[in-house]
Amino acid sequence: MATDRPPALEQATPTDGARRTRTAPRWLRIAAPIVATVLVVTPIAYLWFGSLMPAGYSVLSMGIPDYGGGPVPAGGHDHGSGVPGGNGPTRSVTDLIADPSRKADVVVDLVARQQDVTVGGRTIRGYTVNNTTPGPAISAIEGQLIEVHLRNESVTAGISLHWHGLDVPNADDGVAGVTQNAVLIGQSFNYRFVADHAGTYWYHSHQISNEQVSGGLFGPLVIRPRTPVARRGSDVTAIAHTYGGTRTINGQGSDLRVPAKPGQAVRVRVINTDNALMELWSGGAYRVLAIDGRELFGPTTVTGRALTLTGGGRADVELTAPGDGSAVRLQLSKATAVIVGSGETAAPAQPNASLDLLHYGTPEPLPFDPTHPDRRFMYSIGHRPGFYLGKPGLYWSVNGRLFPNVPMYVVREGDVAVMTISNHSGEVHPMHLHGHHAVVLSRNGVDATGSPWWIDSLNVLDGETYVIAFVADNPGIWMDHCHNLKHAAQGMVAHLMYEGVTTPFRIDGDEDNHPE
């Protein structure tokens, strides 16, 4: 029988297989998003909090001690006392100095200023040392004691000087907040160290280093051999730097001309002060005499190959003026060149092949045995999201961790240490260890077969793995960081710490120390 009820008011009757929709309890509907939020926010808050540092802190209170499989001293790493190594005897970095009773052989006065710098017709805000950039060349004979009197006339953020590649006593390493306080306007600081190894080095600020170095606060340092015969011959320094986009040699936006007689050999000391690597090549033949202040054994003639020079690295390259009286060029990238000899010569095309220092020169026995090290360390470079000093972003990681929770590599004096450096970050990194020179043992599993390749600055491409070794023979607290100083300013910094060495200096805080 038909019904008079409108269709819209008819009561639905469930059919076979139909399911009723059940509504969750009200408390569960409220609690679920809260729980989900807590689960997401809590780890983020934990990471954020872990990235923060107090207003002033000691480098000894940061990081994670890594003993490299070596002995862990009684008490372990006592952050509370600031002693890397527990309860044994301690030394301060301020005690690690050159002989205070020895008279200096070379005395240098340096005055740092913050001022406009004109390069290649362009004026930029920058820095000078003794009113020039690069600053004055410091030169000494191997074995001499150098004393540098530094005065800050007008650098508002303060300054310090690091002697890049020269393994000085720790008190003179020039790292603000680690081995000294930044030198503020009107203040002075004296550095004293023995030039104990002939080679090509440079000095630069290690206070807000990315800004101050790029702005011109640096200069060359050359230590010549004590043997007069070894000091003979033509010798020129070429310090490469980019000021505000202008490529220069020795502060000039033009090629460097070096007079030479036909057949005369010239040692060109190339210093790369930029963050990025540079390529060196020549249309003629050349030899690589030294890398990072260490002579190569049995260097051979190179043609048709380019030499990679990492940021902060140095290479001593020998060119010979052509016998016909013409000139030969050493390209420092495509922008600038060192021209040896008279006359003109066209810029040679950049070779497709690179010189592999892993197999260059002649083998020579090492002064220590790296096959049975006391410590084995890993320095794995990555790039991941996270927090750096409370700020979210993509940052460089060391062994999967972000600053300040990075490794602090602990050694004892006399240890032989082997370190594996691997890069899976997507970019190249020029890795620089203060206070020590290391020898390259292998790259990507291929052993070194040429001259011992000693480095303090190593170019590590994405996807590469190097194994290096060094002797812990210079007590102190030493930075081990990327010398692309932008990367260091983003937390790509670790430290090599000697057991029992302390520091009274603090980063940030009242002294406003900012090494990177």
C-alpha positions as CSV (number, residue, x, y, z in Angstrom):
1,M,0.0,0.0,0.0
2,A,1.4,3.5,-0.9
3,T,2.4,5.8,2.0
4,D,1.6,9.5,2.2
5,R,5.1,10.3,3.8
6,P,7.4,12.4,1.6
7,P,10.4,10.5,0.3
8,A,12.8,12.8,2.0
9,L,11.4,11.8,5.4
10,E,11.5,8.1,4.8
11,Q,13.7,6.2,7.2
12,A,16.6,4.4,5.6
13,T,16.8,0.7,6.2
14,P,20.3,-0.9,6.1
15,T,20.7,-3.4,3.3
16,D,22.8,-6.6,3.4
17,G,26.5,-5.9,3.5
18,A,26.1,-2.2,4.5
19,R,28.2,-0.9,7.4
20,R,27.2,1.7,9.9
21,T,29.8,4.5,10.5
22,R,30.9,4.7,14.1
23,T,32.0,8.0,15.6
24,A,35.2,7.9,17.7
25,P,34.8,9.0,21.3
26,R,35.2,12.8,21.7
27,W,38.2,12.4,24.0
28,L,40.1,10.4,21.4
29,R,39.3,13.0,18.7
30,I,40.8,15.7,20.9
31,A,43.8,13.7,22.1
32,A,45.0,12.2,18.8
33,P,46.2,15.5,17.2
34,I,47.8,16.6,20.5
35,V,49.7,13.3,20.7
36,A,50.8,13.6,17.0
37,T,51.9,17.2,17.6
38,V,54.0,16.2,20.7
39,L,55.6,13.3,18.7
40,V,56.7,15.7,16.0
41,V,57.6,18.7,18.1
42,T,59.5,16.9,20.9
43,P,62.4,15.6,18.7
44,I,62.6,19.0,16.9
45,A,62.7,20.8,20.2
46,Y,65.4,18.4,21.4
47,L,67.5,19.1,18.3
48,W,66.9,22.8,18.6
49,F,68.0,22.9,22.2
50,G,71.0,20.7,21.6
51,S,72.3,23.2,18.9
52,L,72.3,26.1,21.3
53,M,75.4,27.3,23.1
54,P,75.7,29.6,26.1
55,A,76.7,33.2,25.7
56,G,80.3,32.2,26.4
57,Y,81.7,28.7,26.3
58,S,85.0,26.8,26.3
59,V,85.8,24.7,23.3
60,L,86.5,21.9,25.9
61,S,82.8,21.9,26.9
62,M,81.5,21.1,23.4
63,G,81.6,18.0,21.2
64,I,81.9,14.3,21.7
65,P,85.3,12.9,22.7
66,D,86.7,10.4,20.2
67,Y,89.7,8.4,21.4
68,G,90.2,6.6,18.1
69,G,90.4,3.2,19.7
70,G,93.3,4.4,21.9
71,P,93.4,4.4,25.7
72,V,90.7,6.3,27.5
73,P,92.3,8.0,30.6
74,A,90.8,7.5,34.1
75,G,87.9,9.8,34.4
76,G,87.3,10.0,30.7
77,H,86.5,13.4,29.2
78,D,85.6,15.5,32.2
79,H,83.8,18.5,30.7
80,G,83.2,19.9,34.1
81,S,86.9,20.4,34.7
82,G,87.5,21.3,31.1
83,V,90.2,18.6,30.9
84,P,90.3,16.4,27.8
85,G,91.5,13.2,29.4
86,G,90.3,13.1,33.0
87,N,92.2,13.7,36.2
88,G,95.9,13.6,35.2
89,P,98.3,16.6,35.0
90,T,97.3,19.5,32.8
91,R,98.9,22.2,30.7
92,S,97.4,25.4,29.5
93,V,97.7,26.4,25.8
94,T,99.3,29.6,27.2
95,D,102.3,27.5,28.4
96,L,102.9,26.0,24.9
97,I,105.3,28.7,23.6
98,A,108.8,29.1,22.0
99,D,111.8,29.6,24.3
100,P,111.1,32.9,26.0
101,S,114.8,33.5,26.7
102,R,115.8,33.3,23.0
103,K,116.3,36.5,21.2
104,A,114.3,37.0,18.0
105,D,116.1,36.8,14.7
106,V,113.3,38.5,12.6
107,V,111.1,41.2,14.1
108,V,108.0,42.3,12.2
109,D,105.5,45.1,13.1
110,L,102.0,44.7,11.7
111,V,99.1,47.1,12.0
112,A,95.6,46.0,10.9
113,R,93.0,48.4,9.7
114,Q,89.5,48.3,8.4
115,Q,89.3,50.5,5.4
116,D,88.3,50.7,1.7
117,V,90.4,48.6,-0.7
118,T,90.7,49.5,-4.4
119,V,91.4,46.6,-6.7
120,G,91.1,46.5,-10.5
121,G,89.3,49.9,-10.5
122,R,86.7,48.7,-8.0
123,T,86.5,49.9,-4.3
124,I,85.2,47.5,-1.6
125,R,85.0,47.7,2.1
126,G,87.9,45.6,3.3
127,Y,91.0,45.2,5.5
128,T,94.7,46.0,5.2
129,V,97.9,45.1,7.0
130,N,100.3,48.0,7.1
131,N,98.0,49.8,4.7
132,T,98.3,47.1,2.0
133,T,96.5,44.0,1.0
134,P,98.0,41.4,0.8
135,G,99.9,42.4,3.8
136,P,103.7,42.6,3.8
137,A,105.6,39.5,3.0
138,I,107.3,37.9,6.1
139,S,110.6,36.2,5.2
140,A,113.0,34.2,7.3
141,I,115.7,31.6,7.1
142,E,114.9,28.1,8.4
143,G,115.7,27.9,12.1
144,Q,115.3,31.6,12.8
145,L,112.9,32.8,15.5
146,I,110.2,35.2,14.2
147,E,108.6,37.8,16.5
148,V,105.5,39.5,15.2
149,H,104.0,42.6,16.9
150,L,100.4,42.9,15.9
151,R,98.4,46.0,16.6
152,N,94.7,46.6,15.8
153,E,94.1,50.2,14.8
154,S,90.6,50.1,13.5
155,V,89.2,46.5,12.9
156,T,85.9,46.8,14.9
157,A,85.3,43.1,15.4
158,G,88.8,42.4,16.6
159,I,91.5,40.4,14.9
160,S,94.0,37.5,15.4
161,L,96.6,36.0,13.1
162,H,96.9,32.4,12.2
163,W,100.1,31.1,10.6
164,H,98.6,28.8,8.0
165,G,100.7,25.7,7.5
166,L,103.5,26.6,9.9
167,D,103.4,24.2,12.8
168,V,103.9,26.9,15.5
169,P,103.5,26.4,19.3
170,N,99.9,26.2,20.2
171,A,99.8,29.5,22.1
172,D,100.7,31.3,18.8
173,D,98.2,29.5,16.6
174,G,96.1,32.6,16.5
175,V,92.6,31.2,16.9
176,A,90.4,33.6,18.8
177,G,88.6,31.9,21.7
178,V,90.8,28.8,21.6
179,T,94.5,29.9,21.9
180,Q,94.0,33.7,22.6
181,N,91.5,36.5,22.8
182,A,90.7,38.6,19.8
183,V,92.8,41.7,19.6
184,L,90.4,44.6,19.9
185,I,90.9,48.2,18.7
186,G,93.9,49.8,20.4
187,Q,95.2,46.4,21.7
188,S,98.4,44.5,20.7
189,F,99.5,40.9,20.7
190,N,103.0,39.4,20.2
191,Y,103.6,36.1,18.4
192,R,106.9,34.2,18.7
193,F,107.7,31.0,16.9
194,V,110.7,29.3,15.3
195,A,110.6,28.9,11.5
196,D,111.6,25.3,11.8
197,H,110.7,24.1,8.3
198,A,111.5,25.8,5.0
199,G,108.5,26.3,2.7
200,T,105.6,28.5,1.5
201,Y,103.0,29.6,4.0
202,W,100.7,32.5,4.7
203,Y,99.1,34.3,7.6
204,H,95.5,35.4,7.9
205,S,92.9,36.5,10.5
206,H,91.2,33.8,12.5
207,Q,88.5,36.1,14.0
208,I,85.4,36.2,11.9
209,S,87.7,34.6,9.4
210,N,85.4,34.3,6.4
211,E,84.7,38.0,6.3
212,Q,88.1,39.3,7.2
213,V,90.1,36.9,4.9
214,S,87.9,37.6,1.9
215,G,88.2,41.3,2.7
216,G,92.0,41.2,2.6
217,L,93.4,40.6,6.0
218,F,96.2,38.2,5.1
219,G,99.7,38.1,3.7
220,P,102.5,35.7,2.5
221,L,105.1,34.0,4.8
222,V,108.1,32.3,3.2
223,I,110.8,30.3,5.0
224,R,113.9,29.7,2.9
225,P,116.4,26.8,3.5
226,R,119.3,27.4,5.8
227,T,121.7,26.0,3.2
228,P,122.9,28.9,1.0
229,V,123.1,26.7,-2.1
230,A,119.5,25.8,-1.8
231,R,118.5,29.5,-1.7
232,R,120.1,30.3,-5.0
233,G,118.0,30.9,-8.1
234,S,115.1,33.0,-9.0
235,D,112.2,32.9,-6.6
236,V,108.8,34.7,-6.7
237,T,105.7,34.5,-4.6
238,A,102.2,34.7,-6.3
239,I,99.4,35.1,-3.8
240,A,96.1,34.6,-5.5
241,H,92.9,36.2,-4.1
242,T,89.5,37.3,-5.3
243,Y,88.4,40.7,-4.1
244,G,84.7,41.4,-4.7
245,G,84.7,39.2,-7.8
246,T,88.1,40.5,-9.2
247,R,90.8,37.9,-9.5
248,T,94.2,39.1,-8.5
249,I,97.9,38.1,-8.0
250,N,99.7,40.0,-5.2
251,G,96.8,42.4,-5.0
252,Q,96.9,43.4,-8.7
253,G,94.2,42.5,-11.2
254,S,96.7,41.7,-13.9
255,D,99.3,39.0,-14.8
256,L,102.5,38.8,-12.8
257,R,105.6,39.3,-15.0
258,V,108.8,37.6,-13.9
259,P,112.0,38.6,-15.7
260,A,114.2,35.6,-16.5
261,K,117.1,34.8,-18.9
262,P,116.7,32.1,-21.5
263,G,117.0,28.7,-19.9
264,Q,116.7,30.1,-16.3
265,A,114.6,28.2,-13.9
266,V,112.2,30.1,-11.6
267,R,110.4,28.8,-8.5
268,V,106.9,30.2,-8.4
269,R,105.3,30.0,-4.9
270,V,101.6,30.0,-5.5
271,I,99.3,30.6,-2.5
272,N,95.5,30.1,-2.9
273,T,93.8,32.3,-0.3
274,D,90.3,31.8,-1.7
275,N,87.6,29.4,-0.4
276,A,87.5,27.5,-3.7
277,L,90.0,25.4,-5.5
278,M,92.0,26.7,-8.4
279,E,93.7,25.0,-11.3
280,L,97.3,25.6,-12.4
281,W,98.6,24.7,-15.9
282,S,101.2,25.8,-18.5
283,G,101.6,25.7,-22.2
284,G,105.1,24.5,-21.5
285,A,106.7,22.0,-19.1
286,Y,106.8,22.5,-15.4
287,R,107.7,20.6,-12.2
288,V,105.9,20.6,-8.8
289,L,108.7,21.2,-6.3
290,A,106.6,21.4,-3.1
291,I,103.1,21.2,-1.7
292,D,102.0,22.9,1.5
293,G,105.6,23.8,2.5
294,R,107.0,20.3,2.0
295,E,109.4,19.4,-0.8
296,L,108.4,16.5,-3.1
297,F,111.0,13.8,-3.7
298,G,112.1,13.3,-7.3
299,P,109.6,15.6,-9.0
300,T,109.4,14.9,-12.8
301,T,108.5,17.1,-15.7
302,V,104.8,17.7,-16.3
303,T,103.1,18.5,-19.6
304,G,99.5,18.6,-20.6
305,R,98.1,18.3,-17.1
306,A,96.7,20.7,-14.6
307,L,97.5,20.8,-10.9
308,T,94.6,21.3,-8.5
309,L,95.4,23.7,-5.6
310,T,92.8,23.6,-2.8
311,G,91.6,26.6,-0.8
312,G,94.3,27.6,1.6
313,G,96.9,25.3,-0.1
314,R,100.3,26.2,-1.6
315,A,102.3,24.8,-4.5
316,D,105.8,25.6,-5.5
317,V,106.0,25.2,-9.3
318,E,109.2,25.4,-11.3
319,L,109.1,27.0,-14.8
320,T,112.0,27.4,-17.1
321,A,112.3,30.4,-19.4
322,P,112.4,29.2,-23.1
323,G,115.8,29.2,-24.7
324,D,114.7,31.3,-27.6
325,G,114.1,34.3,-25.4
326,S,110.3,34.1,-25.4
327,A,108.1,33.6,-22.3
328,V,106.1,30.8,-20.7
329,R,102.9,31.1,-18.7
330,L,101.7,29.5,-15.6
331,Q,97.9,30.0,-15.5
332,L,96.4,30.5,-12.1
333,S,92.9,29.6,-13.4
334,K,91.7,31.3,-16.6
335,A,91.7,34.8,-15.2
336,T,95.4,35.4,-14.3
337,A,98.8,34.1,-15.0
338,V,102.5,34.2,-14.0
339,I,104.6,35.0,-17.1
340,V,108.2,33.9,-16.9
341,G,110.6,35.5,-19.5
342,S,110.3,38.3,-21.9
343,G,107.9,38.8,-24.8
344,E,104.3,37.8,-25.2
345,T,102.8,34.4,-25.1
346,A,99.2,33.3,-25.6
347,A,97.2,31.8,-22.8
348,P,97.3,28.0,-23.2
349,A,94.0,26.0,-23.2
350,Q,93.2,24.3,-20.0
351,P,94.2,20.6,-20.1
352,N,91.5,18.0,-19.7
353,A,93.8,15.8,-17.6
354,S,94.9,16.5,-14.0
355,L,98.2,15.7,-12.3
356,D,97.6,13.0,-9.7
357,L,99.9,13.8,-6.7
358,L,99.2,10.3,-5.4
359,H,101.6,8.9,-8.0
360,Y,103.9,11.9,-8.7
361,G,107.6,11.8,-7.9
362,T,109.7,9.1,-6.3
363,P,108.9,7.1,-3.2
364,E,110.8,7.8,0.0
365,P,110.6,6.1,3.4
366,L,108.3,7.8,6.0
367,P,109.7,8.9,9.3
368,F,107.1,6.8,11.2
369,D,105.1,3.6,10.6
370,P,101.4,4.3,9.8
371,T,100.6,0.6,9.5
372,H,100.3,0.2,13.3
373,P,98.7,3.5,14.5
374,D,97.8,4.3,18.1
375,R,94.6,6.0,17.0
376,R,92.2,5.6,14.1
377,F,89.7,8.4,13.4
378,M,86.8,8.9,11.0
379,Y,86.0,12.4,9.6
380,S,82.8,11.7,7.5
381,I,81.4,14.9,5.9
382,G,77.7,15.1,5.1
383,H,75.0,17.7,4.5
384,R,71.6,17.5,6.2
385,P,68.8,19.5,7.7
386,G,68.9,20.5,11.3
387,F,69.7,23.4,13.7
388,Y,72.9,25.4,13.9
389,L,73.0,27.7,17.0
390,G,69.2,27.5,17.1
391,K,68.7,28.3,13.4
392,P,67.0,25.7,11.1
393,G,68.5,25.0,7.8
394,L,70.8,22.6,5.8
395,Y,74.1,22.3,7.5
396,W,77.4,20.4,7.2
397,S,77.7,17.4,9.4
398,V,80.7,15.5,10.8
399,N,80.1,11.8,11.4
400,G,76.4,12.5,11.0
401,R,76.3,15.2,13.7
402,L,76.0,19.0,13.5
403,F,78.0,21.5,15.5
404,P,78.4,21.7,18.5
405,N,78.0,17.9,18.8
406,V,80.9,17.1,16.6
407,P,83.9,14.9,17.3
408,M,86.7,16.1,19.4
409,Y,89.7,13.9,18.4
410,V,91.8,13.1,21.5
411,V,95.5,12.1,21.3
412,R,98.5,11.7,23.5
413,E,101.8,13.2,22.6
414,G,103.8,10.8,20.4
415,D,100.8,8.9,19.1
416,V,100.6,7.9,15.4
417,A,97.1,8.7,14.2
418,V,95.4,7.6,11.0
419,M,92.4,9.5,9.9
420,T,89.9,8.5,7.2
421,I,88.2,11.6,5.5
422,S,85.2,10.8,3.4
423,N,83.0,13.3,1.7
424,H,79.3,12.5,0.8
425,S,78.1,16.1,1.1
426,G,77.6,17.0,-2.5
427,E,80.3,19.7,-2.5
428,V,84.1,19.8,-2.4
429,H,85.9,20.7,0.9
430,P,89.4,21.9,1.5
431,M,90.2,20.3,4.8
432,H,92.8,22.0,7.0
433,L,94.4,20.6,10.1
434,H,96.2,23.2,12.3
435,G,99.6,22.6,13.9
436,H,100.4,19.4,12.0
437,H,101.4,18.0,8.6
438,A,99.8,14.7,7.5
439,V,100.9,12.3,4.8
440,V,98.4,11.0,2.3
441,L,98.3,7.2,2.3
442,S,95.5,6.4,-0.1
443,R,92.5,7.8,-2.0
444,N,89.4,5.7,-2.7
445,G,91.3,2.6,-1.8
446,V,94.3,3.3,-4.1
447,D,97.6,3.5,-2.3
448,A,100.0,6.4,-2.8
449,T,103.0,5.3,-4.9
450,G,104.8,8.5,-5.6
451,S,106.8,10.9,-3.4
452,P,105.4,11.3,0.2
453,W,102.6,13.8,-0.3
454,W,102.5,15.9,2.9
455,I,99.6,18.2,3.4
456,D,98.0,20.6,5.8
457,S,95.2,21.5,3.3
458,L,93.6,18.7,1.4
459,N,91.1,19.0,-1.5
460,V,88.4,16.3,-0.9
461,L,85.9,16.0,-3.7
462,D,82.3,14.8,-3.3
463,G,82.5,11.0,-3.3
464,E,86.1,10.8,-2.4
465,T,87.7,9.0,0.6
466,Y,91.3,9.8,1.8
467,V,93.3,8.1,4.4
468,I,96.0,10.3,6.0
469,A,98.4,9.8,8.9
470,F,100.3,12.1,11.2
471,V,102.3,12.1,14.4
472,A,100.9,13.9,17.4
473,D,104.1,15.9,18.1
474,N,102.8,19.4,18.7
475,P,100.7,19.5,22.0
476,G,97.7,21.8,22.1
477,I,94.1,22.3,21.0
478,W,94.0,22.5,17.2
479,M,91.2,23.2,14.8
480,D,90.5,20.7,12.1
481,H,88.1,22.4,9.7
482,C,87.0,23.1,6.2
483,H,89.0,26.0,4.7
484,N,86.0,27.1,2.6
485,L,85.5,29.6,5.4
486,K,81.8,29.9,4.6
487,H,81.5,26.2,5.5
488,A,83.4,26.7,8.7
489,A,81.2,29.6,9.6
490,Q,78.2,27.1,9.2
491,G,79.7,24.7,11.7
492,M,82.1,22.5,9.7
493,V,84.6,22.6,12.6
494,A,86.1,19.9,14.7
495,H,89.2,19.9,17.0
496,L,92.3,17.8,17.6
497,M,92.9,17.8,21.4
498,Y,95.9,16.6,23.3
499,E,95.1,14.8,26.5
500,G,95.6,17.1,29.5
501,V,95.8,20.4,27.6
502,T,93.3,23.1,28.7
503,T,92.5,26.6,27.6
504,P,91.4,29.7,29.6
505,F,89.8,31.3,26.5
506,R,86.2,31.2,25.6
507,I,84.3,31.6,22.4
508,D,81.7,34.4,22.2
509,G,81.1,35.8,25.7
510,D,82.5,39.0,27.1
511,E,85.6,38.9,24.8
512,D,83.4,38.4,21.7
513,N,85.7,35.8,20.2
514,H,84.4,34.4,16.9
515,P,87.1,32.2,15.3
516,E,84.9,31.5,12.2
